[in-house]
Structure formats: C-alpha cells, structure tokens
Amino acid sequence: MNIKNQRQNILLLILLLNTAACSFSGPRDGAPRKNIDVSNIPDATPKVEPITAAGNPSRYTVLGKTYTVMDDADGYVERGLASWYGTKFHGRKTSNGETYSMYAMTAAHKSLPIPTYVQVINLKNGREVIVRVNDRGPFHANRIIDLSYVAAKKLGIVGHGTGFVEVRSIDPRTWNKREARDKSAASSAPVKLSSSDSLFIQAGAFSSRHNATQLQQSLHELFPHRTVSLAFNDADNLYRVRIGPIPTVDEADKIAQTISDNGFPSPHVVID
C-alpha cells in the first residue's frame, strides 16, 4: 500500500471512528426544535462528479465489522429499512470531509462510492426523493441507508424513525433524459409495499451452496422456532440465507442483533 492510500485510509478511519463514537455517547440525536417546511427544499440535482479521495477505501472496519466499498454504483437497487440522523451530527464532518447539514438532501451508505446520487422511494406512501451520498453508515445491522433529517421528513419517516424504502442509484449522465421520459410515462408511478410483502432477515449470500447450507444449519440451531430458508437467485448466481417472515421491525432488530452477537455475517432486513 502506498503512502497516499495509507493517508486516505487513516483519514477515513478517523472520520468513521468519530461517527461511531458519537453513536454511543453524548447527546441524543433528534430533529431541530423549529419546524422546517421541507416542501421548499429541492432534491439534490444529479451531476457528474469524480469519486473523492477521502471516504472511498476498498475496505474499512467499524465496530468490528468490515465493509467493502463498491467500484461503481451502476445498477444498484436495494429494498430495506432507512433511518435518519439530525441534530447530534449537524456540523460534524462526513466521511469524505464535507460538513454534514441536516437541512441538505444527503445520505450515508455503507458501500456505495462517494459521491453517489440515489433515488429513495418510501414504499409505504410512494413519496420519493433524490439525495447525494457523502457519508458512511448507518452502522446498524438492519438499515441500508441513513438519510438527512430533511430527506427523511420529505419521505414521511421522521416520526417513525425508520421507513421501508427502495434505493436506486442514478447515473447523472442520463438522469435528465430519464427524468423527462419517466414523467411522461404512465408506468412511472413508484412501486409500493403490498399486503403480500413480507419482512425477512438476510443473514448471508454465497456463491457456494455448501457455505450457504452451513449458515442455514447454524441459524436453525440458533433459532429453532424460526423458518430459515435457502433460496438461489438466477440473476446473480447467489444462494441467500433468510429468516422470516418477521412481523415487526423491533423483532427483526432483535433477531439481527442475536445473529451479529454470535459472530455470523452482517445481517440486514429485506422485503419480499
């Protein structure tokens, strides 16, 4: 590893440790005291930007877990739980050295390159926003993205603390054309959760069926009264090990924490 990469990794580690430390000490996070009219706050405008030197190591470790940063965001789509962060982190440095503002349309993500523009859709009410990823997190087993306060309020998830969302990466080079096309297309209405959608904990995804089966057996022992399934996805040739369906987010959090405490791969919520 050359000196430049070492410095980048050290800077990222300092920023991430600062974020992680703040998560367990100091004042509680929350919303600003004054009411904010988010209808006057525009979405982030996708534009072509270079990947920053800071915030983008190939891998990094926080709280004992190692995360891999994606080479690019092309085609990224994921469903899961979004959370938000506000007053506690307002004015602090993000992972790439920018200053976090809870009034800006930004977000934190564990593995997308920084910066990346993403469309976030609230699967409960159909609201959608565009945010710019400039931070790392959320370092919680069951969250796929951490939104700024105003982004979360625009989506309608501030009161609940979390929300079921779909996150889609945006290619700034084609976004304007796609936006115009989508607005004129009758099929552009955002997808919502239906009564048949269910909550699962995905404990791992493997190219090896043997490795997936081993994890499935271990989870059967850990959760003898839960359904632990093994499913093969033809699209990416991966075997996914899941627990569920699970009726509530709180219950899913407890299951994910138990999995993590027992040293298994980082679990996360998925919606099917």
One Martini backbone bead per residue (centre of mass of N, CA, C, O) as a GRO file, in nm:
protein
  272
    1MET     BB    1   0.095   0.036   0.025
    2ASN     BB    2   0.077   0.356  -0.020
    3ILE     BB    3   0.089   0.664   0.125
    4LYS     BB    4  -0.176   0.777   0.012
    5ASN     BB    5  -0.359   0.539   0.103
    6GLN     BB    6  -0.292   0.557   0.402
    7ARG     BB    7  -0.407   0.841   0.447
    8GLN     BB    8  -0.695   0.783   0.355
    9ASN     BB    9  -0.752   0.559   0.566
   10ILE     BB   10  -0.698   0.730   0.818
   11LEU     BB   11  -0.912   0.945   0.767
   12LEU     BB   12  -1.152   0.756   0.758
   13LEU     BB   13  -1.117   0.629   1.038
   14ILE     BB   14  -1.154   0.888   1.199
   15LEU     BB   15  -1.440   0.954   1.095
   16LEU     BB   16  -1.574   0.682   1.173
   17LEU     BB   17  -1.505   0.684   1.477
   18ASN     BB   18  -1.655   0.944   1.534
   19THR     BB   19  -1.930   0.835   1.453
   20ALA     BB   20  -1.938   0.588   1.641
   21ALA     BB   21  -1.900   0.739   1.909
   22CYS     BB   22  -2.157   0.917   1.880
   23SER     BB   23  -2.360   0.668   1.900
   24PHE     BB   24  -2.264   0.616   2.235
   25SER     BB   25  -2.253   0.934   2.289
   26GLY     BB   26  -2.396   1.184   2.419
   27PRO     BB   27  -2.630   1.324   2.268
   28ARG     BB   28  -2.921   1.297   2.136
   29ASP     BB   29  -3.087   1.244   1.867
   30GLY     BB   30  -3.263   1.475   1.629
   31ALA     BB   31  -3.469   1.732   1.588
   32PRO     BB   32  -3.543   2.030   1.535
   33ARG     BB   33  -3.723   2.268   1.702
   34LYS     BB   34  -3.798   2.376   1.442
   35ASN     BB   35  -3.999   2.402   1.184
   36ILE     BB   36  -3.979   2.244   0.859
   37ASP     BB   37  -4.027   2.336   0.523
   38VAL     BB   38  -3.975   2.090   0.282
   39SER     BB   39  -4.122   2.199   0.020
   40ASN     BB   40  -3.866   2.415  -0.026
   41ILE     BB   41  -3.678   2.161  -0.067
   42PRO     BB   42  -3.474   2.045  -0.286
   43ASP     BB   43  -3.341   1.821  -0.454
   44ALA     BB   44  -3.094   1.667  -0.564
   45THR     BB   45  -2.862   1.725  -0.833
   46PRO     BB   46  -2.751   1.545  -1.070
   47LYS     BB   47  -2.391   1.502  -1.115
   48VAL     BB   48  -2.084   1.499  -1.234
   49GLU     BB   49  -1.844   1.323  -1.024
   50PRO     BB   50  -1.579   1.259  -0.857
   51ILE     BB   51  -1.420   1.046  -0.676
   52THR     BB   52  -1.316   1.060  -0.371
   53ALA     BB   53  -1.046   1.014  -0.176
   54ALA     BB   54  -1.225   1.034   0.052
   55GLY     BB   55  -1.425   0.751   0.160
   56ASN     BB   56  -1.273   0.518  -0.061
   57PRO     BB   57  -1.204   0.245   0.031
   58SER     BB   58  -1.213  -0.082  -0.025
   59ARG     BB   59  -1.184  -0.106   0.296
   60TYR     BB   60  -1.356  -0.123   0.623
   61THR     BB   61  -1.367  -0.078   0.990
   62VAL     BB   62  -1.656  -0.110   1.217
   63LEU     BB   63  -1.720  -0.251   1.505
   64GLY     BB   64  -1.584  -0.529   1.373
   65LYS     BB   65  -1.670  -0.449   1.078
   66THR     BB   66  -1.652  -0.525   0.732
   67TYR     BB   67  -1.635  -0.311   0.443
   68THR     BB   68  -1.728  -0.280   0.095
   69VAL     BB   69  -1.648  -0.084  -0.171
   70MET     BB   70  -1.774   0.008  -0.451
   71ASP     BB   71  -1.673   0.079  -0.770
   72ASP     BB   72  -1.983   0.110  -0.849
   73ALA     BB   73  -2.346   0.209  -0.900
   74ASP     BB   74  -2.441   0.035  -1.119
   75GLY     BB   75  -2.764  -0.097  -1.069
   76TYR     BB   76  -2.848  -0.012  -0.794
   77VAL     BB   77  -3.074  -0.215  -0.584
   78GLU     BB   78  -3.267  -0.163  -0.273
   79ARG     BB   79  -3.435  -0.314   0.001
   80GLY     BB   80  -3.542  -0.145   0.313
   81LEU     BB   81  -3.411   0.030   0.584
   82ALA     BB   82  -3.455   0.358   0.694
   83SER     BB   83  -3.279   0.626   0.834
   84TRP     BB   84  -3.185   0.904   1.060
   85TYR     BB   85  -3.003   1.226   1.088
   86GLY     BB   86  -2.918   1.516   1.300
   87THR     BB   87  -2.823   1.716   1.555
   88LYS     BB   88  -2.573   1.545   1.651
   89PHE     BB   89  -2.426   1.586   1.340
   90HIS     BB   90  -2.443   1.875   1.306
   91GLY     BB   91  -2.132   2.000   1.170
   92ARG     BB   92  -1.998   1.754   1.099
   93LYS     BB   93  -1.802   1.525   0.959
   94THR     BB   94  -1.772   1.346   0.695
   95SER     BB   95  -1.609   1.089   0.530
   96ASN     BB   96  -1.511   1.323   0.300
   97GLY     BB   97  -1.502   1.616   0.478
   98GLU     BB   98  -1.763   1.720   0.497
   99THR     BB   99  -2.047   1.901   0.605
  100TYR     BB  100  -2.305   1.829   0.799
  101SER     BB  101  -2.656   1.868   0.697
  102MET     BB  102  -2.993   1.839   0.790
  103TYR     BB  103  -3.082   2.044   0.531
  104ALA     BB  104  -2.971   1.837   0.337
  105MET     BB  105  -2.964   1.620   0.044
  106THR     BB  106  -2.855   1.348   0.216
  107ALA     BB  107  -2.632   1.053   0.274
  108ALA     BB  108  -2.573   0.727   0.412
  109HIS     BB  109  -2.335   0.463   0.316
  110LYS     BB  110  -2.149   0.167   0.323
  111SER     BB  111  -2.078   0.108  -0.023
  112LEU     BB  112  -2.108   0.345  -0.181
  113PRO     BB  113  -1.987   0.569  -0.361
  114ILE     BB  114  -1.808   0.879  -0.319
  115PRO     BB  115  -2.029   1.009  -0.488
  116THR     BB  116  -2.392   0.937  -0.483
  117TYR     BB  117  -2.690   0.912  -0.657
  118VAL     BB  118  -3.024   0.874  -0.516
  119GLN     BB  119  -3.327   0.702  -0.512
  120VAL     BB  120  -3.596   0.740  -0.270
  121ILE     BB  121  -3.856   0.511  -0.171
  122ASN     BB  122  -4.157   0.504  -0.016
  123LEU     BB  123  -4.339   0.204   0.025
  124LYS     BB  124  -4.597   0.326   0.179
  125ASN     BB  125  -4.649   0.630   0.006
  126GLY     BB  126  -4.454   0.702  -0.263
  127ARG     BB  127  -4.240   0.873  -0.186
  128GLU     BB  128  -3.970   1.087  -0.325
  129VAL     BB  129  -3.607   1.112  -0.347
  130ILE     BB  130  -3.298   1.301  -0.387
  131VAL     BB  131  -2.964   1.199  -0.305
  132ARG     BB  132  -2.639   1.255  -0.158
  133VAL     BB  133  -2.365   1.060  -0.111
  134ASN     BB  134  -2.124   1.158   0.182
  135ASP     BB  135  -2.143   0.895   0.371
  136ARG     BB  136  -2.113   0.673   0.643
  137GLY     BB  137  -2.361   0.432   0.669
  138PRO     BB  138  -2.534   0.258   0.878
  139PHE     BB  139  -2.418   0.089   1.186
  140HIS     BB  140  -2.667  -0.121   1.120
  141ALA     BB  141  -2.799  -0.422   1.045
  142ASN     BB  142  -3.109  -0.290   0.949
  143ARG     BB  143  -2.964  -0.074   0.749
  144ILE     BB  144  -2.917   0.094   0.422
  145ILE     BB  145  -2.990   0.402   0.512
  146ASP     BB  146  -2.894   0.748   0.589
  147LEU     BB  147  -3.080   1.027   0.643
  148SER     BB  148  -3.156   1.322   0.638
  149TYR     BB  149  -3.389   1.501   0.787
  150VAL     BB  150  -3.529   1.623   0.531
  151ALA     BB  151  -3.550   1.362   0.370
  152ALA     BB  152  -3.722   1.210   0.579
  153LYS     BB  153  -3.956   1.415   0.586
  154LYS     BB  154  -4.034   1.394   0.286
  155LEU     BB  155  -4.100   1.077   0.328
  156GLY     BB  156  -4.234   1.025   0.626
  157ILE     BB  157  -4.011   0.903   0.877
  158VAL     BB  158  -3.953   1.062   1.138
  159GLY     BB  159  -4.167   0.957   1.350
  160HIS     BB  160  -4.062   0.644   1.323
  161GLY     BB  161  -3.731   0.646   1.227
  162THR     BB  162  -3.839   0.451   1.002
  163GLY     BB  163  -3.831   0.299   0.660
  164PHE     BB  164  -3.959   0.168   0.375
  165VAL     BB  165  -3.732   0.116   0.100
  166GLU     BB  166  -3.606   0.229  -0.218
  167VAL     BB  167  -3.282   0.203  -0.376
  168ARG     BB  168  -3.149   0.410  -0.649
  169SER     BB  169  -2.931   0.458  -0.877
  170ILE     BB  170  -2.769   0.737  -1.046
  171ASP     BB  171  -2.708   0.857  -1.373
  172PRO     BB  172  -2.609   1.171  -1.458
  173ARG     BB  173  -2.582   1.133  -1.775
  174THR     BB  174  -2.916   1.029  -1.790
  175TRP     BB  175  -3.126   1.166  -1.599
  176ASN     BB  176  -3.277   1.386  -1.764
  177LYS     BB  177  -3.393   1.188  -1.972
  178ARG     BB  178  -3.535   1.001  -1.771
  179GLU     BB  179  -3.713   1.209  -1.632
  180ALA     BB  180  -3.875   1.289  -1.881
  181ARG     BB  181  -3.977   1.005  -1.946
  182ASP     BB  182  -4.115   0.936  -1.673
  183LYS     BB  183  -4.323   1.174  -1.667
  184SER     BB  184  -4.465   1.059  -1.948
  185ALA     BB  185  -4.511   0.792  -1.801
  186ALA     BB  186  -4.749   0.578  -1.673
  187SER     BB  187  -4.522   0.375  -1.528
  188SER     BB  188  -4.381   0.583  -1.301
  189ALA     BB  189  -4.503   0.482  -1.062
  190PRO     BB  190  -4.440   0.400  -0.756
  191VAL     BB  191  -4.367   0.147  -0.568
  192LYS     BB  192  -4.542  -0.060  -0.332
  193LEU     BB  193  -4.647  -0.198  -0.069
  194SER     BB  194  -4.796  -0.495  -0.002
  195SER     BB  195  -4.973  -0.735   0.168
  196SER     BB  196  -4.749  -0.958   0.060
  197ASP     BB  197  -4.529  -0.828   0.196
  198SER     BB  198  -4.214  -0.917   0.355
  199LEU     BB  199  -4.010  -0.974   0.640
  200PHE     BB  200  -3.650  -1.013   0.640
  201ILE     BB  201  -3.350  -1.189   0.724
  202GLN     BB  202  -3.032  -1.148   0.591
  203ALA     BB  203  -2.735  -1.342   0.660
  204GLY     BB  204  -2.659  -1.436   0.352
  205ALA     BB  205  -2.436  -1.458   0.052
  206PHE     BB  206  -2.364  -1.724  -0.190
  207SER     BB  207  -2.190  -1.918  -0.428
  208SER     BB  208  -2.196  -2.141  -0.213
  209ARG     BB  209  -2.395  -2.393  -0.103
  210HIS     BB  210  -2.236  -2.499   0.134
  211ASN     BB  211  -2.212  -2.230   0.293
  212ALA     BB  212  -2.517  -2.179   0.311
  213THR     BB  213  -2.591  -2.440   0.462
  214GLN     BB  214  -2.423  -2.391   0.714
  215LEU     BB  215  -2.574  -2.135   0.800
  216GLN     BB  216  -2.853  -2.258   0.816
  217GLN     BB  217  -2.787  -2.463   1.042
  218SER     BB  218  -2.694  -2.256   1.255
  219LEU     BB  219  -2.970  -2.100   1.263
  220HIS     BB  220  -3.144  -2.335   1.354
  221GLU     BB  221  -3.003  -2.351   1.633
  222LEU     BB  222  -3.059  -2.046   1.715
  223PHE     BB  223  -3.366  -2.077   1.559
  224PRO     BB  224  -3.590  -2.327   1.611
  225HIS     BB  225  -3.871  -2.132   1.560
  226ARG     BB  226  -3.763  -2.064   1.277
  227THR     BB  227  -3.748  -1.969   0.944
  228VAL     BB  228  -3.490  -2.115   0.733
  229SER     BB  229  -3.385  -2.011   0.420
  230LEU     BB  230  -3.300  -2.130   0.079
  231ALA     BB  231  -3.201  -1.923  -0.203
  232PHE     BB  232  -3.187  -1.898  -0.556
  233ASN     BB  233  -3.029  -1.658  -0.778
  234ASP     BB  234  -3.006  -1.617  -1.120
  235ALA     BB  235  -2.896  -1.323  -1.157
  236ASP     BB  236  -2.624  -1.378  -0.936
  237ASN     BB  237  -2.558  -1.666  -0.825
  238LEU     BB  238  -2.706  -1.679  -0.530
  239TYR     BB  239  -2.718  -1.780  -0.193
  240ARG     BB  240  -2.988  -1.725   0.032
  241VAL     BB  241  -3.013  -1.644   0.381
  242ARG     BB  242  -3.327  -1.667   0.564
  243ILE     BB  243  -3.546  -1.499   0.798
  244GLY     BB  244  -3.890  -1.594   0.782
  245PRO     BB  245  -4.127  -1.413   0.853
  246ILE     BB  246  -4.154  -1.078   1.004
  247PRO     BB  247  -4.374  -0.864   1.175
  248THR     BB  248  -4.139  -0.669   1.300
  249VAL     BB  249  -3.884  -0.449   1.347
  250ASP     BB  250  -3.806  -0.516   1.639
  251GLU     BB  251  -3.772  -0.819   1.588
  252ALA     BB  252  -3.557  -0.792   1.367
  253ASP     BB  253  -3.345  -0.653   1.544
  254LYS     BB  254  -3.307  -0.886   1.747
  255ILE     BB  255  -3.217  -1.100   1.544
  256ALA     BB  256  -2.976  -0.947   1.425
  257GLN     BB  257  -2.821  -0.917   1.693
  258THR     BB  258  -2.786  -1.217   1.748
  259ILE     BB  259  -2.628  -1.284   1.496
  260SER     BB  260  -2.396  -1.084   1.548
  261ASP     BB  261  -2.314  -1.191   1.840
  262ASN     BB  262  -2.243  -1.487   1.691
  263GLY     BB  263  -2.050  -1.416   1.429
  264PHE     BB  264  -2.207  -1.348   1.185
  265PRO     BB  265  -2.297  -1.220   0.921
  266SER     BB  266  -2.423  -0.936   0.817
  267PRO     BB  267  -2.734  -0.843   0.878
  268HIS     BB  268  -3.053  -0.779   0.692
  269VAL     BB  269  -3.315  -0.623   0.565
  270VAL     BB  270  -3.587  -0.761   0.372
  271ILE     BB  271  -3.817  -0.736   0.089
  272ASP     BB  272  -4.099  -0.963  -0.047
   0.00000   0.00000   0.00000
